[in-house]
């Protein structure tokens, strides 16, 4: 975690996106091996559609924008967490909490 950049940490906070991408990758392996059945193919289509619905492809761009709105310069966004002060790490975790789109966020 400490070697990740703030952008990577924020994007990783979207658990649904991460799970969708993992399952899609598993199904793609099956497809490349030729072991993907019709139900798996339908499931793969559903997963890709859901990933599009939640904006999975724009996650990096949205995370960059969120961090910029919280005061992160381009240079700070590219540093690993281990090189950030405690205050910037807290802002990173706040951005991750916001990015996850919680129903309720208590600070």
Buried (B, 14 or more C-beta within 10 A) or exposed (E): EEEBBBBBBBBBBBEEBBEBBEBBEBBEEBEEEEEBEEEBEEBBEEBBEBBEEBEBEEBEEBBBEBBBEBEBEEEBBEBBBEEBEEEBBEBBBBBBBBBBEEEEEEE
